[in-house]
Amino acid sequence: MTMSARISGLVLAAALVGACAEDEQDEQTTSDESAAVSDLANDLEMAGPGMMGPEGGPEMGPGAFLECDPDPEVELGTVCGRTVPVSAHLEWTDCESEMGTSSGTADIATASEDCAAGIEHQISFAVTHSLPFGGDGTASVTGDLSVALSRADHQATVDGAVSVALPFGEAGTAITGLVRVPPTECRYPIAGTVERTLPDGTSHILAFGPACGQATADGEPVDLATWRPPGPGPGF
């Protein structure tokens, strides 16, 4: 399932808000909200983060669960001349998908201190997800991410941390300066690092760039097309 498919539920929910409006003002508000949330979805799609879940399972980041709240709380505002959801709160229980069952919350805030540099989405989430490899176990995933978007450079820069609690231990991932460009230019990050700490306490660092598709894992060159992160937790 693509990121666009996963976010379609949120976009649809925004479009349905005020569907029973009886005047043009209500219809315009609904249209503005739908367009703003659609833009947010596109921003998050460009930013990724494309995180793999436990044991190489489904994505565990917030983008994977945006379709799960049929009625998100969205507050619109203007940032750098754009109408955007300055805050959005999602909350869901027992959301069924092909990736399993999840419950959780996600909060997104959008602002900018320097419009010339772009806008920034702050994302916090806490999710409990059934494990993809069977059994009665669950994974608890929490994270705080910053996604800075420079439309002039057509780049998204991701920073933050994600923690995964599993029946057999805990894993953590620190994301630093992870730079993404449109997938038509490169499907992989072109700069930045992802440091993973595994349940056994060992750490591994994946560093991207300088060219598209180039990366090193613990200092050794790797082929991103076939490389898989060691242990549970987000990949990139």
VOFIFI-728137 format. One record per atom (N, C-alpha, C): residue in one letter; x, y, z. Coordinates in steps of 0.05 Angstrom, whole numbers, padded with zeros to 5 digits, always signed. Each point is the difference from the previous one (the first is absolute). Example, Ala and Ser with C-alpha at 12.3 -4.5 7.8 and 13.67 -1.06 7.14 Angstrom:
2
A+00264-00114+00156A-00018+00024+00000A+00018+00024+00000S-00007+00021-00014S+00016+00024+00001S-00015+00022+00014
This chain:
236
M+00017-00024+00000M-00017+00024+00000M+00018+00025+00000T-00006+00019-00018T+00017+00024-00002T-00008+00019+00022M+00018+00020+00004M-00006+00021+00019M-00025+00015-00008S-00003+00005-00027S-00024+00014-00010S-00025-00014+00008A+00000-00027-00002A-00023-00016+00007A-00006+00002+00030R+00022+00000+00016R-00004+00001+00029R-00011+00026+00009I+00007+00022-00013I-00009+00026+00009I-00027+00007-00012S-00011-00016-00019S-00024+00008-00013S-00023+00001+00020G+00000-00016+00021G-00021+00001+00019G-00002+00027+00014L+00023+00012+00007L+00000+00026+00013L-00010+00021-00019V+00009-00001-00025V-00009+00020-00019V-00030-00003-00004L-00010-00024-00002L-00029-00004-00003L-00015+00010+00024A+00011-00005+00025A-00014+00009+00024A-00002+00031-00001A+00021+00013-00008A-00001+00029-00001A-00020+00010-00021A-00003-00015-00022A-00019+00008-00020A-00028-00004+00009L-00005-00019+00018L-00026-00006+00010L-00009+00019+00022V+00019+00014+00013V-00008+00018+00021V-00018+00021-00011G-00023+00004+00011G-00019+00019-00009G-00014-00007-00026A-00002-00026-00005A-00012-00009-00025A-00029+00007-00002C-00012+00005+00023C-00028+00007+00001C-00004+00031+00000A+00021+00015-00006A-00002+00029+00001A-00021+00010-00020E-00015+00021+00008E-00022+00009-00016E+00006+00026-00014D+00023+00012+00005D+00006+00025-00013D+00028+00000-00012E+00006+00020-00017E+00025+00000-00014E+00024+00004+00019Q-00003+00014+00022Q+00022+00004+00019Q+00009-00027+00012D-00020-00016+00008D+00007-00026+00011D+00014-00017-00022E-00010+00001-00024E+00012-00015-00022E+00029+00009-00005Q+00005+00026+00002Q+00027+00011-00004Q+00019-00009+00022T-00010+00000+00025T+00016-00009+00023T+00008-00029-00004T-00019-00017-00009T+00006-00028-00005T+00021-00003-00021S-00003+00016-00022S+00019-00002-00022S+00028+00009+00009D+00001+00022+00016D+00026+00009+00010D+00013-00021+00018E-00016-00012+00017E+00012-00020+00018E+00009-00025-00015S-00015-00008-00019S+00007-00023-00016S+00027+00005-00015A+00002+00024-00012A+00024+00007-00015A+00024+00002+00019A-00004+00012+00024A+00022+00003+00019A+00010-00027+00010V-00018-00018+00006V+00008-00026+00010V+00013-00016-00022S-00010+00004-00024S+00013-00014-00023S+00028+00009-00004D+00005+00027+00004D+00027+00010-00002D+00018-00012+00022L-00012-00002+00025L+00015-00012+00022L+00008-00028-00007A-00020-00015-00011A+00006-00028-00007A+00022-00001-00021N+00000+00018-00019N+00022+00000-00020N+00027+00006+00013D+00000+00019+00019D+00024+00006+00014D+00012-00024+00014L-00018-00015+00014L+00009-00023+00015L+00009-00022-00019E-00013-00002-00023E+00008-00020-00019E+00028+00005-00011M+00006+00026-00005M+00027+00007-00009M+00020-00005+00022A-00007+00005+00025A+00019-00003+00022A+00005-00029+00008G-00018-00018-00008G+00003-00028+00008G-00014-00004+00026P+00012-00011+00021P+00028-00007+00001P+00006-00028-00009G-00020-00015-00010G+00005-00027-00010G+00012-00019+00020M-00012-00001+00024M+00012-00016+00021M-00010-00028+00000M+00017-00019+00001M-00008-00028+00002M-00005-00007+00029G-00020-00017+00005G-00007-00008+00027G+00016-00024+00010P-00009-00012+00022P+00015-00022+00012P+00004-00023-00020E+00024-00011+00001E+00007-00023-00017E-00005+00006-00030G+00003+00025-00008G-00004+00006-00028G-00029+00001-00008G-00018+00003+00019G-00028+00001-00005G-00010+00027-00010P-00025+00006+00003P-00012+00024-00012P+00011+00026+00013E-00005+00022-00014E+00010+00025+00010E-00014+00007+00027M+00015+00012+00018M-00010+00006+00027M-00002+00030+00005G+00008+00017-00019G-00001+00028+00004G-00029+00011-00003P-00004+00026+00006P-00028+00010+00000P-00013-00001-00027G+00015+00003-00022G-00012-00001-00026G-00016-00025-00006A+00009-00022+00013A-00014-00025-00005A-00027-00002+00013F-00006+00019+00018F-00026-00002+00015F-00018+00024-00005L+00006+00018-00019L-00016+00023-00004L-00028-00006-00010E-00004-00024-00010E-00026-00007-00010E-00018-00011+00022C+00011-00003+00024C-00015-00015+00021C-00020+00017+00016D+00003+00026+00000D-00019+00017+00014D-00020+00012-00021P-00025-00008+00001P-00020+00009-00019P-00008+00029+00004D+00006+00012+00023D-00008+00027+00006D+00022+00015+00015P+00022+00006-00013P+00022+00013+00014P-00008+00029+00008E+00013+00010+00021E-00003+00027+00008E+00020+00017-00015V-00009+00019-00016V+00017+00016-00017V-00005+00029+00005E+00021+00016+00005E-00003+00029+00003E+00017+00013-00023L-00014+00015-00016L+00013+00013-00023L+00012+00027+00008G+00021+00007-00014G+00013+00026+00004G+00017+00007-00024T+00012+00023+00000T+00017+00008-00022T+00029+00001+00009V+00017-00015-00015V+00029-00001+00005V+00014+00006-00026C+00015+00021-00001C+00015+00007-00024C-00018+00003-00025G-00023+00011+00004G-00019+00004-00022G-00015-00024-00008R+00003-00022+00014R-00014-00025-00006R-00021-00006+00021T-00023-00009-00008T-00020-00010+00019T+00008-00028+00007V+00006-00005+00026V+00010-00026+00008V-00014-00008+00026P-00001-00026+00007P-00008-00009+00026P+00021+00008+00020V-00004+00023+00015V+00021+00008+00019V+00001-00020+00023S-00022-00015+00004S+00000-00022+00019S-00020-00021-00009A+00008-00025+00004A-00018-00023-00007A+00004-00021+00021H-00022-00011+00010H+00001-00022+00020H-00015-00023-00011L+00013-00024+00000L-00013-00025-00008L+00001-00019+00023E-00021-00015+00002E-00002-00020+00021E-00018-00023-00010W+00009-00025+00004W-00014-00023-00010W+00003-00024+00018T-00018-00019-00003T+00000-00025+00015T-00006-00023-00019D+00016-00021+00002D-00005-00024-00015D-00004+00005-00030C+00019+00015-00012C-00002+00005-00028C+00011-00024-00015E-00017-00012-00017E+00008-00024-00015E+00010+00008-00028S+00022-00011-00007S+00011+00004-00027S+00015-00025-00007E+00011-00001-00025E+00015-00023-00009E+00026-00003+00016M+00007+00021+00015M+00024-00001+00016M-00005-00009+00029G-00026-00005+00007G-00007-00009+00026G-00019+00019+00014T+00000-00001+00027T-00018+00016+00016T+00016+00020+00016S-00009+00025+00000S+00015+00020+00015S-00019+00018+00016S+00010+00012+00022S-00014+00020+00015S+00021+00021+00007G-00009+00026+00001G+00020+00020+00007G-00009+00028-00004T+00018+00018+00002T-00005+00029-00004T+00023+00012-00016A-00005+00021-00014A+00020+00015-00015A-00008+00030+00001D+00020+00017+00005D-00005+00029+00000D+00020+00013-00019I-00010+00018-00016I+00017+00014-00020I-00004+00030+00003A+00021+00015+00002A-00001+00029+00002A+00018+00011-00022T-00010+00021-00013T+00015+00013-00023T+00005+00029+00006A+00025+00009-00004A+00008+00028+00005A+00024+00006-00016S+00009+00025+00001S+00025+00008-00013S+00012+00025+00014E+00026-00001+00005E+00014+00023+00011E+00013+00016-00022D+00003-00012-00023D+00013+00013-00023D-00012-00010-00025C-00019+00015-00012C-00014-00009-00023C+00019-00005-00024A+00022+00015-00001A+00019-00004-00022A+00012-00028+00002A+00002-00010+00024A+00012-00027+00004A-00021-00021-00004G-00026+00006+00004G-00021-00020-00003G-00017-00002+00024I-00016-00022+00001I-00017-00005+00023I+00008-00025+00014E-00010-00004+00024E+00008-00024+00016E-00024-00013+00012H-00002-00026-00002H-00020-00016+00013H+00012-00014+00024Q-00012+00003+00023Q+00008-00015+00024Q-00020-00022+00005I+00010-00025+00001I-00017-00023+00002I+00007-00016+00025S-00021-00006+00016S+00003-00017+00023S-00020-00023-00002F+00008-00024+00006F-00019-00022-00003F+00006-00022+00021A-00020-00015+00006A+00002-00023+00018A-00019-00021-00011V+00010-00023-00007V-00016-00020-00014V+00006-00028+00012T-00021-00015+00003T+00003-00029+00007T-00009-00016-00024H+00016-00018-00009H-00005-00014-00025H+00004-00030+00004S-00018-00016-00011S+00004-00029+00001S+00024-00007-00016L+00015-00020+00009L+00025-00007-00013L-00006-00015-00026P+00015+00006-00021P-00006-00011-00027P+00008-00029-00002F+00016-00011+00019F+00009-00027-00004F-00016-00020+00017G-00025+00009+00008G-00017-00019+00014G+00002+00000+00030G-00017-00016+00013G+00000-00002+00029G-00017+00022+00012D+00001+00002+00027D-00017+00019+00014D+00015+00025+00008G+00025+00003-00008G+00016+00022+00008G-00007+00026-00015T+00008+00023+00012T-00004+00025-00013T+00026+00017+00002A+00002+00019-00017A+00022+00019+00000A-00012+00028+00008S+00013+00013+00019S-00007+00027+00007S+00020+00019-00011V-00009+00019-00016V+00018+00018-00015V-00006+00029+00008T+00020+00015+00009T-00004+00028+00005T+00022+00015-00015G-00007+00025-00007G+00020+00015-00015G-00006+00030+00000D+00020+00015-00005D-00001+00029-00004D+00017+00007-00024L-00012+00011-00020L+00014+00006-00025L-00004+00030-00008S+00020+00011-00012S-00001+00026-00012S+00005-00003-00030V-00019+00010-00016V+00002-00001-00029V+00001+00028-00011A+00023+00009-00009A+00004+00027-00011A-00001-00001-00030L-00017+00016-00012L-00003-00001-00029L+00009+00025-00013S+00018-00002-00018S+00009+00023-00016S-00010-00004-00028R-00021+00015-00007R-00011-00003-00027R+00018+00012-00021A+00017+00019+00007A+00018+00012-00019A+00020-00022-00009D+00009-00016+00019D+00020-00021-00007D-00014-00027-00005H-00026-00001+00004H-00015-00025-00004H+00012-00022+00018Q+00005+00007+00025Q+00012-00019+00018Q-00016-00001+00026A+00001-00024+00013A-00011-00003+00027A+00023-00011+00018T+00003+00013+00023T+00020-00009+00019T-00014-00010+00026V+00007-00025+00008V-00013-00013+00022V+00020-00003+00023D-00009+00008+00024D+00016-00005+00025D-00019-00011+00020G+00011-00016+00019G-00017-00009+00022G+00008-00027+00011A-00018-00012+00014A+00006-00026+00013A-00025-00017+00001V+00003-00026-00003V-00021-00020+00002V+00008-00022+00018S-00018-00009+00018S+00006-00022+00018S-00021-00022-00004V+00010-00025+00000V-00017-00023-00004V+00003-00019+00023A-00022-00006+00014A+00001-00020+00022A-00013-00026-00010L+00015-00021+00002L-00009-00026-00009L+00001-00020+00023P-00014-00023-00004P+00001-00020+00022P+00028-00009+00007F+00018+00001-00019F+00027-00010+00006F+00020+00023+00004G-00009+00024+00003G+00019+00022+00006G-00008+00026-00013E+00016+00020+00003E-00005+00027-00010E+00021+00008-00020A-00008+00015-00020A+00018+00011-00020A-00005+00029-00004G+00020+00015-00008G-00003+00029-00005G+00014+00008-00025T-00011+00021-00012T+00012+00011-00024T+00002+00030+00002A+00024+00011-00005A+00004+00029-00001A+00005+00008-00029I-00016+00020-00009I+00002+00009-00028I+00011+00028+00000T+00022+00004-00015T+00013+00026+00001T+00005+00010-00029G-00012+00023-00006G+00005+00013-00026G-00005-00017-00024L-00022-00017+00001L-00006-00018-00022L-00013+00016-00023V+00013+00004-00022V-00009+00017-00022V-00012-00017-00022R-00025+00007-00007R-00014-00013-00022R-00006+00020-00022V+00001-00010-00025V-00008+00016-00023V-00024-00015-00013P-00014+00011-00019P-00022-00014-00013P+00009-00027-00010P-00016-00021+00003P+00008-00027-00009P+00007-00002-00029T-00009+00019-00016T+00008-00001-00029T+00029+00007-00002E+00012+00013+00020E+00028+00007+00000E+00017-00022+00014C-00010-00009+00022C+00013-00022+00015C-00019-00012+00020R-00002-00026+00000R-00019-00014+00018R+00011-00002+00028Y+00026+00005+00003Y+00013-00003+00026Y+00008+00028+00011P+00004+00001+00027P+00012+00025+00010P+00027+00005-00012I+00007+00026-00003I+00026+00007-00012I+00020+00011+00020A-00009+00003+00025A+00018+00009+00021A-00012-00008+00027G+00017+00002+00021G-00010-00005+00027G+00006-00028+00010T-00007-00005+00025T+00006-00026+00013T-00024-00011+00014V-00001-00026+00003V-00019-00014+00016V+00016-00019+00018E-00002+00005+00026E+00014-00016+00020E-00020-00017+00015R+00005-00027-00001R-00019-00019+00012R+00014-00013+00024T-00014-00001+00022T+00009-00014+00024T-00018-00024+00004L+00012-00024+00000L-00016-00025+00001L-00005-00009+00029P-00018-00019+00004P-00006-00010+00027P+00025-00010+00015D+00020-00009-00015D+00024-00010+00014D+00020+00023+00008G-00008+00025-00007G+00016+00023+00007G+00020+00008-00021T+00003-00015-00021T+00018+00008-00021T-00012+00021-00018S+00017+00017-00012S-00009+00021-00018S+00011-00003-00028H-00015+00009-00019H+00008-00001-00028H-00008+00027-00013I+00018+00010-00017I-00005+00026-00013I+00000-00004-00030L-00022+00010-00012L-00003+00000-00029L+00003+00029-00009A+00019+00007-00017A+00005+00027-00009A-00005+00001-00030F-00014+00021-00009F-00008+00002-00028F+00017+00021-00015G+00003-00004-00027G+00013+00019-00017G+00029-00006-00004P+00014+00017-00016P-00011+00026-00009P-00017-00002-00026A+00002-00022-00014A-00016-00003-00025A-00024-00017+00006C-00020+00001-00018C-00025-00016+00003C+00007-00029+00001G-00010-00015+00019G+00004-00028+00002G+00025-00008+00015Q+00017+00019+00007Q+00025-00006+00015Q-00006+00001+00030A+00012-00019+00014A-00003-00001+00029A+00021-00018+00012T+00005+00004+00026T+00018-00019+00014T-00015-00009+00025A+00004-00025+00008A-00010-00011+00024A+00023-00007+00018D+00002+00014+00023D+00023-00003+00018D+00026+00004-00016G+00000+00019-00018G+00024+00008-00015G+00006-00016-00025E-00016-00021-00005E+00004-00017-00023E-00021+00006-00022P+00008+00003-00025P-00019+00006-00021P-00021-00023-00003V-00025+00008-00005V-00021-00019-00003V-00017+00006-00024D-00014-00020-00011D-00018+00003-00022D-00028+00004+00012L-00011+00024-00001L-00026+00006+00012L-00023-00016-00012A+00003-00010-00024A-00021-00015-00013A-00004-00027+00014T+00021-00011+00013T-00001-00026+00012T+00005+00000+00030W+00011+00022+00010W+00007+00002+00029W-00025+00000+00017R+00002-00014+00023R-00022+00000+00020R+00012+00006+00027P-00013+00017+00016P+00011+00008+00026P+00000-00024+00019P+00021-00002+00017P+00001-00022+00020P-00020+00005+00022G-00014-00022+00008G-00018+00002+00023G-00025+00015-00005P-00017+00003+00022P-00026+00014-00003P+00003+00030+00000G-00021+00013-00009G-00001+00029+00001G+00000+00013-00027P-00002+00026-00001P-00002+00014-00026P+00025-00003-00016G-00003+00000-00026G+00023+00000-00018G+00005+00029-00008F-00009+00008-00024F+00004+00028-00008F-00023+00008-00017
